[in-house]
Amino acid sequence: MTTLRELPPTPHFATSTHKVLELFYVPALCLATSYDRGVGYFTSNWLRLAASGLASFAGNGGRARIIASPKLDREDCAALNHGADARTDPRLRLSMERTLADLERDLAHDTLAALAWMIADDLLDFRIAIPSGDLDGDFHDKFGILRDNSENAIAFHGSPNDSEKAFRNYESISVFYSWIDGREAARVQNEQDRFNLIWNNGDINLRVYEMPDAIRRNLIEFTSRSERPYTASTQPSPSGTASRWQHQRDAISVFLEKKNGILEMATGTGKTRTALTIAEELRERSLVETVVIAAFGTDLLDQWNKELIRRTSMPVFRAYERYHEAQSFLNNPEGSILLTSRQTLAEVLPRLSPHVFKKALLVCDEVHGMGSPSLVASLTGRLSPFTYRLGLSATPDREYDGDGNRFIEGEIGPVIFQFGLKDAIRKGILCGFDYVELSYAYSDDDRSAIRQAIRRYHARARAGEAPPIEALYQDIARIRKLSKEKLAPFDEYVHANPAVLQRSLIFVETAEYGLLVQNILMAQHVDFHTYYGDDDRANLGRFARGELGCLVTCHRISEGIDIQSVNNIVLFASARARLETVQRLGRCLRIDPSNPEKRATVVDFISLAQSDDDDPTDELSADEERRDWFRDVAATQRD
C-alpha cells in the first residue's frame, strides 16, 4: 500500500512558483487517512478544487477535522448545519441520497450537497474557534497535519486559507515530514499536539464550538462568495451585525478573566444573554456546576425563566411569588439553577452546603438593588463565598448610599466592563430619540411645601435628630414629582401631538396623581390602562401584545422588562438619581423589528428658575441637570 512517503519531501511551496493544489494538497490527500486543519477562512469552493484528492481520501477511510473562524458564507453554513442535523435524523439523512461513489462528481458539481453529505457520514467534522481570555481578535492561524495508516505524517504551516481565492493570491506554506529526521518529526508532533489541544477546548484563550451550537449562539459572521456590488467605503461591511454585538463577547472575556464583578451595560444591550453565555461557558469548562440567579419583581423573574428555558438544558428551580422550589434545589444543587427573588436569597444561602460555592456562579440582576439596607444586613458575608459572582446593571451606582455601594463592591465586585446608552445608540442596538421639554412653574402650594420640608429638617438638626441629608432630598423630590402644575402643559402638548400617546408609557409617582393624568387621556380618547401592582399584571401583558395604546404606571415597570414596541415615555415622576432615569429611558429605546424606522420620544417636565434662595440642598436644580443629560444623549447619532 502506498504511503505519504511516496511524496517528494519538498520543504516549501509558493503559489508564484508551484501549483500548490496539484503538487501538494491533492497528492497528500490521496495517500492520507486523517486530515486535521486549522484555518482562518473556509469556503466549500476549496472542496471543489480538491475533489479528486478528497474522493481518494474518503476511499482510504479517511476522516477530516477542520477548525475555522466563524466567518462563513451563508450557503456553506447552511450545508454544514444540514449535515450535522442529518447525523441524528435518519429521515433527513435518507433524503440526502448520496453514495461514496458520487463524492468526486458531487464535490465538483454539487459542492454544497457533498459538503453536507461528508458531515453527515462523519467524513468531515467541522468546528468554530473564537478567541477568548487574553485574546479578542480572530482565529487566524493556518496549519494542518496529514497522516496515513503507517504512522507517517506531514505538517504544514503557512498563509493560505482553505478557499478558492487562496490559490489566486501570493501564498506559501512550509512543510515538515515526520520520516526525515527527529527535528522534522518533532515539528510535526508539535503541530498535532496544538491541533488536539484546540479541538478539545484545552487552549484557555480559545473557545471551540460544534456547528449547531455556534449557530444557536449566534456566533457565525456571514460573508459573501460574490464580488461586492458596491464601493466598500460607502456601504456597511457584511460583518456589521456581528460587530454590533462585539461588546457581549468583550464582556464575557473580561468576566472569565476577572471571575467577579459588574457588567455595566445599557438596557436592551443583552445583559441576560451575556450572563447566560457566561454560565454556559463556565459549565462547559467544568468550572461551574451550580448557578444562582437573583432578581427583583415577578415580571423580571418570569422573563428570566423564559430565557433559561430557551437557552439552557439545566433544570431550573424557582423561589419567588407562588413558586416554592428552593428545597428541591437544595436537595441536589449540582447541575441545577436556582432562580430566586433577592429576599429569598437570604433564606436559601445559609442552607447551601459550603462545598457547593467552590463551583458555583451567582448572578445578581439589577445589582444596584442588592445594596438596600435590609439586604446588606441579611446578606453580608453570604455572597463572597461564590467563586464566580456576576452583577448586571445599566446603573450600578446607588446615589446617596455609600454603605450600599461598598456592600455591592465587597460582596460582588467592582464594575469591570462598561457599554452605555450612547455606545448602544451609535452601534444601532438602541434607537435614537427626540427629547421634548415642557416647562412649568411651582405653585404657591408647592413652594410652601418645599419651605416646610426645609424648616422641618433644620428643626430636627437643631434638636440633634437630623436624618441624613438624603432624606431632605427625597422630600423635595417628591413635592416636585407631585406638582399639579405639570398637567396643563402636558394637556396642551398632547392636544397638538396626539401620536405621542400611542405605544407610550406614562410614569407617575402615585396612583392618585395617575387619576389626574387619566382625565387628560380620556379627553384624548386614548385606549389606556394602569399598572401599579400585581393585581394589574394582566394590563402589562395586554400592553405588550399591543392591545393597549398607553399604560400609566409607576416604578414597577422601570427595571428589566422588555417591550420592544414602546415608542414614547412621559416622565411626570423623575428622580435626581440617574439610575431611575436611565432605566425608564431604556423602556422606549429597544429596536422594534416590526418598526425598523423607529425613533422614540421622551417627554419631560422642567421647572422654571425659582426666586427662593433658601434651598441648601440645591435640589431645585435637579431638573436642569437631567435636562442637560437628556440633551447630550439625544444628540447621539448612529454610526
SULQUI-V696825 format. One record per residue. N is the residue number from 1. RES is the residue in three letters. PHI is phi in whole degrees, 0 to 359 (NA if undefined). Layout:
n;res;phi
N;RES;PHI
N;RES;PHI
//
This chain:
n;res;phi
1;MET;NA
2;THR;290
3;THR;230
4;LEU;296
5;ARG;296
6;GLU;291
7;LEU;282
8;PRO;293
9;PRO;282
10;THR;291
11;PRO;280
12;HIS;206
13;PHE;234
14;ALA;223
15;THR;295
16;SER;289
17;THR;239
18;HIS;227
19;LYS;272
20;VAL;299
21;LEU;297
22;GLU;287
23;LEU;271
24;PHE;237
25;TYR;300
26;VAL;295
27;PRO;300
28;ALA;293
29;LEU;296
30;CYS;297
31;LEU;257
32;ALA;267
33;THR;240
34;SER;214
35;TYR;219
36;ASP;249
37;ARG;222
38;GLY;252
39;VAL;212
40;GLY;287
41;TYR;216
42;PHE;232
43;THR;224
44;SER;293
45;ASN;300
46;TRP;297
47;LEU;299
48;ARG;297
49;LEU;292
50;ALA;261
51;ALA;305
52;SER;295
53;GLY;294
54;LEU;291
55;ALA;297
56;SER;294
57;PHE;303
58;ALA;296
59;GLY;295
60;ASN;283
61;GLY;81
62;GLY;288
63;ARG;222
64;ALA;251
65;ARG;232
66;ILE;237
67;ILE;247
68;ALA;223
69;SER;289
70;PRO;281
71;LYS;271
72;LEU;231
73;ASP;294
74;ARG;303
75;GLU;293
76;ASP;296
77;CYS;300
78;ALA;296
79;ALA;293
80;LEU;298
81;ASN;292
82;HIS;299
83;GLY;294
84;ALA;296
85;ASP;296
86;ALA;294
87;ARG;298
88;THR;250
89;ASP;238
90;PRO;302
91;ARG;293
92;LEU;294
93;ARG;298
94;LEU;298
95;SER;293
96;MET;287
97;GLU;47
98;ARG;240
99;THR;235
100;LEU;302
101;ALA;296
102;ASP;277
103;LEU;299
104;GLU;297
105;ARG;298
106;ASP;291
107;LEU;298
108;ALA;280
109;HIS;242
110;ASP;222
111;THR;300
112;LEU;296
113;ALA;296
114;ALA;295
115;LEU;299
116;ALA;299
117;TRP;297
118;MET;297
119;ILE;295
120;ALA;298
121;ASP;265
122;ASP;63
123;LEU;286
124;LEU;223
125;ASP;239
126;PHE;228
127;ARG;225
128;ILE;253
129;ALA;244
130;ILE;228
131;PRO;300
132;SER;213
133;GLY;61
134;ASP;280
135;LEU;248
136;ASP;223
137;GLY;259
138;ASP;247
139;PHE;282
140;HIS;235
141;ASP;284
142;LYS;221
143;PHE;207
144;GLY;202
145;ILE;222
146;LEU;242
147;ARG;228
148;ASP;242
149;ASN;287
150;SER;260
151;GLU;66
152;ASN;280
153;ALA;215
154;ILE;234
155;ALA;241
156;PHE;221
157;HIS;212
158;GLY;177
159;SER;276
160;PRO;290
161;ASN;275
162;ASP;273
163;SER;212
164;GLU;298
165;LYS;295
166;ALA;302
167;PHE;271
168;ARG;256
169;ASN;274
170;TYR;278
171;GLU;224
172;SER;207
173;ILE;224
174;SER;256
175;VAL;236
176;PHE;233
177;TYR;240
178;SER;295
179;TRP;270
180;ILE;288
181;ASP;196
182;GLY;297
183;ARG;295
184;GLU;296
185;ALA;298
186;ALA;293
187;ARG;297
188;VAL;298
189;GLN;294
190;ASN;299
191;GLU;294
192;GLN;295
193;ASP;297
194;ARG;294
195;PHE;299
196;ASN;299
197;LEU;300
198;ILE;293
199;TRP;302
200;ASN;268
201;ASN;62
202;GLY;265
203;ASP;275
204;ILE;296
205;ASN;257
206;LEU;223
207;ARG;242
208;VAL;245
209;TYR;235
210;GLU;290
211;MET;305
212;PRO;301
213;ASP;290
214;ALA;298
215;ILE;291
216;ARG;299
217;ARG;276
218;ASN;60
219;LEU;264
220;ILE;283
221;GLU;250
222;PHE;284
223;THR;245
224;SER;221
225;ARG;291
226;SER;285
227;GLU;296
228;ARG;294
229;PRO;274
230;TYR;207
231;THR;280
232;ALA;302
233;SER;290
234;THR;245
235;GLN;231
236;PRO;293
237;SER;286
238;PRO;300
239;SER;267
240;GLY;300
241;THR;297
242;ALA;295
243;SER;294
244;ARG;298
245;TRP;256
246;GLN;301
247;HIS;300
248;GLN;295
249;ARG;296
250;ASP;296
251;ALA;296
252;ILE;299
253;SER;299
254;VAL;297
255;PHE;294
256;LEU;299
257;GLU;282
258;LYS;278
259;LYS;76
260;ASN;206
261;GLY;148
262;ILE;246
263;LEU;266
264;GLU;268
265;MET;234
266;ALA;301
267;THR;304
268;GLY;92
269;THR;258
270;GLY;94
271;LYS;298
272;THR;296
273;ARG;299
274;THR;299
275;ALA;297
276;LEU;290
277;THR;294
278;ILE;300
279;ALA;301
280;GLU;292
281;GLU;299
282;LEU;296
283;ARG;291
284;GLU;295
285;ARG;274
286;SER;61
287;LEU;265
288;VAL;224
289;GLU;243
290;THR;229
291;VAL;233
292;VAL;240
293;ILE;243
294;ALA;243
295;ALA;212
296;PHE;239
297;GLY;97
298;THR;300
299;ASP;300
300;LEU;292
301;LEU;295
302;ASP;297
303;GLN;295
304;TRP;300
305;ASN;299
306;LYS;298
307;GLU;293
308;LEU;296
309;ILE;298
310;ARG;286
311;ARG;243
312;THR;217
313;SER;262
314;MET;287
315;PRO;294
316;VAL;245
317;PHE;251
318;ARG;251
319;ALA;222
320;TYR;197
321;GLU;43
322;ARG;271
323;TYR;261
324;HIS;232
325;GLU;249
326;ALA;297
327;GLN;295
328;SER;298
329;PHE;295
330;LEU;296
331;ASN;294
332;ASN;206
333;PRO;286
334;GLU;295
335;GLY;79
336;SER;231
337;ILE;239
338;LEU;253
339;LEU;253
340;THR;222
341;SER;286
342;ARG;300
343;GLN;295
344;THR;290
345;LEU;304
346;ALA;295
347;GLU;277
348;VAL;278
349;LEU;300
350;PRO;297
351;ARG;265
352;LEU;275
353;SER;303
354;PRO;304
355;HIS;292
356;VAL;293
357;PHE;297
358;LYS;294
359;LYS;235
360;ALA;227
361;LEU;244
362;LEU;253
363;VAL;243
364;CYS;247
365;ASP;280
366;GLU;46
367;VAL;298
368;HIS;303
369;GLY;291
370;MET;289
371;GLY;269
372;SER;296
373;PRO;306
374;SER;293
375;LEU;287
376;VAL;301
377;ALA;293
378;SER;269
379;LEU;244
380;THR;302
381;GLY;84
382;ARG;268
383;LEU;264
384;SER;298
385;PRO;295
386;PHE;297
387;THR;296
388;TYR;244
389;ARG;227
390;LEU;236
391;GLY;253
392;LEU;234
393;SER;187
394;ALA;280
395;THR;215
396;PRO;287
397;ASP;280
398;ARG;265
399;GLU;294
400;TYR;69
401;ASP;224
402;GLY;296
403;ASP;297
404;GLY;296
405;ASN;295
406;ARG;294
407;PHE;297
408;ILE;299
409;GLU;292
410;GLY;288
411;GLU;269
412;ILE;246
413;GLY;135
414;PRO;279
415;VAL;291
416;ILE;246
417;PHE;204
418;GLN;229
419;PHE;210
420;GLY;268
421;LEU;303
422;LYS;294
423;ASP;300
424;ALA;292
425;ILE;291
426;ARG;300
427;LYS;283
428;GLY;81
429;ILE;281
430;LEU;244
431;CYS;276
432;GLY;282
433;PHE;210
434;ASP;258
435;TYR;253
436;VAL;248
437;GLU;257
438;LEU;251
439;SER;273
440;TYR;210
441;ALA;241
442;TYR;298
443;SER;281
444;ASP;301
445;ASP;295
446;ASP;298
447;ARG;294
448;SER;296
449;ALA;295
450;ILE;293
451;ARG;298
452;GLN;296
453;ALA;298
454;ILE;293
455;ARG;296
456;ARG;298
457;TYR;295
458;HIS;295
459;ALA;297
460;ARG;293
461;ALA;295
462;ARG;294
463;ALA;273
464;GLY;77
465;GLU;242
466;ALA;292
467;PRO;286
468;PRO;304
469;ILE;302
470;GLU;300
471;ALA;295
472;LEU;291
473;TYR;305
474;GLN;295
475;ASP;297
476;ILE;291
477;ALA;299
478;ARG;295
479;ILE;298
480;ARG;296
481;LYS;296
482;LEU;262
483;SER;295
484;LYS;283
485;GLU;289
486;LYS;282
487;LEU;293
488;ALA;296
489;PRO;295
490;PHE;292
491;ASP;301
492;GLU;295
493;TYR;293
494;VAL;288
495;HIS;295
496;ALA;273
497;ASN;226
498;PRO;296
499;ALA;296
500;VAL;293
501;LEU;272
502;GLN;272
503;ARG;52
504;SER;238
505;LEU;247
506;ILE;246
507;PHE;264
508;VAL;236
509;GLU;279
510;THR;222
511;ALA;295
512;GLU;296
513;TYR;292
514;GLY;301
515;LEU;299
516;LEU;294
517;VAL;292
518;GLN;298
519;ASN;300
520;ILE;290
521;LEU;295
522;MET;295
523;ALA;295
524;GLN;268
525;HIS;58
526;VAL;268
527;ASP;278
528;PHE;228
529;HIS;208
530;THR;247
531;TYR;215
532;TYR;246
533;GLY;210
534;ASP;299
535;ASP;291
536;ASP;255
537;ARG;301
538;ALA;299
539;ASN;292
540;LEU;296
541;GLY;297
542;ARG;296
543;PHE;293
544;ALA;298
545;ARG;277
546;GLY;86
547;GLU;279
548;LEU;238
549;GLY;276
550;CYS;213
551;LEU;231
552;VAL;264
553;THR;213
554;CYS;234
555;HIS;293
556;ARG;303
557;ILE;256
558;SER;289
559;GLU;248
560;GLY;79
561;ILE;280
562;ASP;252
563;ILE;233
564;GLN;295
565;SER;273
566;VAL;294
567;ASN;261
568;ASN;221
569;ILE;229
570;VAL;237
571;LEU;251
572;PHE;293
573;ALA;248
574;SER;228
575;ALA;272
576;ARG;292
577;ALA;299
578;ARG;296
579;LEU;308
580;GLU;294
581;THR;296
582;VAL;297
583;GLN;300
584;ARG;288
585;LEU;299
586;GLY;299
587;ARG;295
588;CYS;249
589;LEU;259
590;ARG;291
591;ILE;294
592;ASP;249
593;PRO;303
594;SER;278
595;ASN;220
596;PRO;298
597;GLU;265
598;LYS;304
599;ARG;223
600;ALA;276
601;THR;230
602;VAL;242
603;VAL;257
604;ASP;230
605;PHE;240
606;ILE;242
607;SER;285
608;LEU;288
609;ALA;305
610;GLN;259
611;SER;267
612;ASP;283
613;ASP;247
614;ASP;258
615;ASP;252
616;PRO;289
617;THR;276
618;ASP;61
619;GLU;294
620;LEU;291
621;SER;270
622;ALA;300
623;ASP;299
624;GLU;293
625;GLU;297
626;ARG;296
627;ARG;301
628;ASP;296
629;TRP;294
630;PHE;299
631;ARG;300
632;ASP;296
633;VAL;292
634;ALA;296
635;ALA;283
636;THR;291
637;GLN;246
638;ARG;291
639;ASP;293
//
